[in-house]
Amino acid sequence: MPSRPSLFIVHITPELATVAKVGGLADVVFGLSRELAIRGNHVEIILPKYATLRLDHIFELHVVYQDLWVPWYDGAIHCTVFFGFVHGRKCFFIEPHSHDNFFNRGSIYGFRDDVMRYAFFSRAAMEFLWKAGKHPDVIHVHDWQTALVPVFLYEFYQPLGMTHPRVCLTIHNFAHQGVTGVEVLQATGLQRPERFFDGARLGDNKYPKALNLLKGGIVYSNFVTTVSPRYAFETKDQGQGFGLEPTLHLHHAKYGGVVNGIDYDVWNPEIDHQIPVRYGVDSIEGKYDNKRALRHRLMLADNEKPIVAFIGRLDPQKGLELVRHAIFYTLERGAQFVLLGSSPDDGINADFWNLKHMLNDSPDCHLEIGFDEDLSHLIYAGADMMLVPSRFEPCGLTQLIALRYGTIPVVREVGGLADTIIDKDYSHRPLHERNGYVFRDFDNAGLESALERAIACYRNHPDHFRELMKNAMRSDFSWNQPGQDYLNIYDYIREG
Ligand SMILES: Nc1ncnc2c1ncn2[C@@H]1O[C@H](COP(=O)(O)OP(=O)(O)O[C@H]2O[C@H](CO)[C@@H](O)[C@H](O)[C@H]2O)[C@@H](O)[C@H]1O
């Protein structure tokens, strides 16, 4: 068989673990880029030079392009481009110099001009490729933040002669679409409102006077993926597309779902140096040393109870009312609860702080409100069950990471959770494929129906619970299969 030609692939992304992470998108670009490189492709990543970048994770950071002028309104903004390695990945960081201070801020998101910030970044990334003479085979963009890239490619750079690259857009979440007004056309030089407000291009499906950047990304990209087949179906056919259903229908031939992978160099209890005791499927006992360490760190009572954990952004998407109910239900059922999460929304944070104060005296409960990757490793290793009761979940990484650590997922049957977690008791699949507990209805009774079974199994049938842990730890959610799937997509669009 002839060997596959090596591709030049550029990811343009707002997030990258471990230097600029808000959520799962950061992990996906980190893991996928490595998998593509291991398979012999040349992979580069372009992201903004945020003031909050973890510089201690960037090696050999230096200026590679001094004077990049990026068109903006009637003039241009001067940018400097840096290069550095992020755990071996080749990364370019774009730093604009203007009074807009686009990326020189205290956090990655949460500003009124977020649409303008990322419209600028998308334009800057394309201008950099063009000026640097880079002609990738595939440009892979992520979410609404970089959805203007294919629009710019088609409208500006193809006419200039950049005819080679094909674009793949991955949508990690349909809840955020970059819905905005005419100003973005003026700022980026697209102009021509009559062209871009057209419903066949960027015109929003619900608000005819608004532009929708994510929709533009769908229309202009050569292929669009989301992060699980079930979520692809839910968004197109089950009213979960936040208004983009008709657009997905129109473009269904270039739309599909690929379940994310997990980077097992990072998330693997056999080699994880962020946990006190390493363990694997043949040495599960080590997990209980981590459980003790977790209790010690969070000042929980050391007893025979199972620990139920939740890790995630405290976003309504994650089913926060069910998380809240689960805390009380878990304690009532004689188990322990650990939560690690944070939100950019002050109101939500305040709710959880109140809850934390309310439960402060309980020796069986700890709520940690904040972002702490180190602690997350210890929770994955030390907890017995991982709760993911989402309203909707495009893929979900926490249940996949939990599986690897033998922490049994208790999940709602939506999106990627439905594609990856097979209920222990209610499934037609063979016993060895079952790896967790699943519930359907988004209400307290639904949640209880699964959590109750998980806690009861832990307590009354420890041998069954251990088998489930082994099934979980043996399941393969590495980047191997998704890496292949994306390469197939790249081949498909290059031939098209
Ligand atoms: N407070 C905290 N401290 C430490 N670590 C924390 C943390 N909160 C979250 N994390 C970590 O961030 C990641 C979150 O993964 P999710 O799948 O929940 O992603 P998210 O919903 O952000 O992203 C979207 O994109 C991803 C990737 O495509 C999809 O899986 C998902 O369904 C979709 O909503 C996990 O690695 C988790 O451990």
The ligand as an SDF file (V2000), in Angstrom:
LIG
                    3D

 38 41  0  0  0  0  0  0  0  0999 V2000
  -12.6370   24.0260   37.4780 N   0  0  0  0  0  0  0  0  0  0  0  0
  -11.8670   23.2330   36.7970 C   0  0  0  0  0  0  0  0  0  0  0  0
  -10.6100   22.9460   37.2110 N   0  0  0  0  0  0  0  0  0  0  0  0
   -9.8310   22.1210   36.4880 C   0  0  0  0  0  0  0  0  0  0  0  0
  -10.1830   21.5520   35.3310 N   0  0  0  0  0  0  0  0  0  0  0  0
  -11.4100   21.8030   34.8810 C   0  0  0  0  0  0  0  0  0  0  0  0
  -12.3100   22.6410   35.5680 C   0  0  0  0  0  0  0  0  0  0  0  0
  -13.4560   22.7160   34.8560 N   0  0  0  0  0  0  0  0  0  0  0  0
  -13.2800   21.9470   33.7730 C   0  0  0  0  0  0  0  0  0  0  0  0
  -12.0540   21.3880   33.7880 N   0  0  0  0  0  0  0  0  0  0  0  0
  -11.4780   20.5060   32.7700 C   0  0  0  0  0  0  0  0  0  0  0  0
  -11.8150   21.0490   31.4940 O   0  0  0  0  0  0  0  0  0  0  0  0
  -12.2130   19.9990   30.6170 C   0  0  0  0  0  0  0  0  0  0  0  0
  -13.6810   20.1840   30.3190 C   0  0  0  0  0  0  0  0  0  0  0  0
  -14.1360   19.2710   29.3870 O   0  0  0  0  0  0  0  0  0  0  0  0
  -15.6550   19.3110   28.8910 P   0  0  0  0  0  0  0  0  0  0  0  0
  -15.8330   18.1920   27.9590 O   0  0  0  0  0  0  0  0  0  0  0  0
  -16.5350   19.4590   30.0780 O   0  0  0  0  0  0  0  0  0  0  0  0
  -15.5970   20.6500   28.0550 O   0  0  0  0  0  0  0  0  0  0  0  0
  -16.4500   21.9650   27.8050 P   0  0  0  0  0  0  0  0  0  0  0  0
  -17.8650   21.8240   28.1820 O   0  0  0  0  0  0  0  0  0  0  0  0
  -15.6550   23.0470   28.3960 O   0  0  0  0  0  0  0  0  0  0  0  0
  -16.2440   22.0510   26.2230 O   0  0  0  0  0  0  0  0  0  0  0  0
  -16.9380   21.7980   25.0170 C   0  0  0  0  0  0  0  0  0  0  0  0
  -15.9500   21.2160   24.1520 O   0  0  0  0  0  0  0  0  0  0  0  0
  -15.5230   19.9280   24.5490 C   0  0  0  0  0  0  0  0  0  0  0  0
  -14.4400   19.5210   23.5610 C   0  0  0  0  0  0  0  0  0  0  0  0
  -14.9310   19.3000   22.2870 O   0  0  0  0  0  0  0  0  0  0  0  0
  -16.6890   18.9510   24.5510 C   0  0  0  0  0  0  0  0  0  0  0  0
  -16.2240   17.6950   25.0500 O   0  0  0  0  0  0  0  0  0  0  0  0
  -17.8040   19.4730   25.4490 C   0  0  0  0  0  0  0  0  0  0  0  0
  -18.9290   18.6100   25.3580 O   0  0  0  0  0  0  0  0  0  0  0  0
  -18.1770   20.8960   25.0350 C   0  0  0  0  0  0  0  0  0  0  0  0
  -19.1610   21.4210   25.9090 O   0  0  0  0  0  0  0  0  0  0  0  0
  -11.8750   18.7060   31.3130 C   0  0  0  0  0  0  0  0  0  0  0  0
  -10.5430   18.3920   30.9950 O   0  0  0  0  0  0  0  0  0  0  0  0
  -11.9890   19.0840   32.7980 C   0  0  0  0  0  0  0  0  0  0  0  0
  -11.1930   18.2530   33.6140 O   0  0  0  0  0  0  0  0  0  0  0  0
  1  2  1  0
  2  3  1  0
  2  7  2  0
  3  4  2  0
  4  5  1  0
  5  6  2  0
  6  7  1  0
  6 10  1  0
  7  8  1  0
  8  9  2  0
  9 10  1  0
 10 11  1  0
 11 12  1  0
 11 37  1  0
 12 13  1  0
 13 14  1  0
 13 35  1  0
 14 15  1  0
 15 16  1  0
 16 17  2  0
 16 18  1  0
 16 19  1  0
 19 20  1  0
 20 21  2  0
 20 22  1  0
 20 23  1  0
 23 24  1  0
 24 25  1  0
 24 33  1  0
 25 26  1  0
 26 27  1  0
 26 29  1  0
 27 28  1  0
 29 30  1  0
 29 31  1  0
 31 32  1  0
 31 33  1  0
 33 34  1  0
 35 36  1  0
 35 37  1  0
 37 38  1  0
M  END
$$$$
